[in-house]
Amino acid sequence: MPELQFQRPAAEVELARDDARRLGIASGDAVRVSHNGTSVELRARIDGALRAGVVRIAAEHAGELGGRVEVAK
């Protein structure tokens, strides 16, 4: 239903503040998230509540990603 599209999660990866700082990533930056030969490009969103080493991606945007992922600008 088109009128409900606003409820879909954004195509973004949430990163812990410490990880984003270490990687030189700011909210809104385009980043590549990779795992085992699969990668997706998403917008970064910094989340001060996430602990270092944790990322969060909505299932519909994660595709084949799983386990440990690598994030790069």
Residue pairs with C-beta under 8 A, 6 or more apart in sequence:
8 60
9 58
9 60
9 61
10 43
10 45
10 58
11 42
11 43
11 58
11 61
12 42
12 43
12 44
12 45
12 57
12 58
12 61
13 31
13 33
13 42
13 43
13 44
13 45
13 55
13 56
13 57
13 71
14 45
14 46
14 47
14 50
14 55
14 56
14 57
15 23
15 25
15 44
15 45
15 46
15 47
15 50
15 55
15 71
16 46
16 47
16 48
16 50
16 51
16 52
16 53
16 54
16 55
17 46
17 47
17 48
17 50
18 52
19 25
19 52
19 53
19 55
19 71
20 26
20 27
20 44
20 46
23 71
23 72
23 73
24 73
25 31
25 44
25 46
25 71
25 73
26 44
26 46
27 44
27 45
27 46
28 43
28 44
28 45
29 43
29 44
29 73
30 41
30 42
30 43
30 44
30 73
31 41
31 42
31 43
31 44
31 71
31 72
31 73
32 39
32 40
32 41
32 71
32 72
32 73
33 39
33 40
33 41
33 42
33 55
33 57
33 65
33 69
33 70
33 71
34 65
34 69
34 70
34 71
34 72
35 64
35 65
35 66
35 67
35 68
35 69
35 70
36 66
36 67
38 63
38 64
38 65
40 61
40 62
40 63
40 65
42 57
42 61
44 71
47 56
50 56
55 69
55 71
57 65
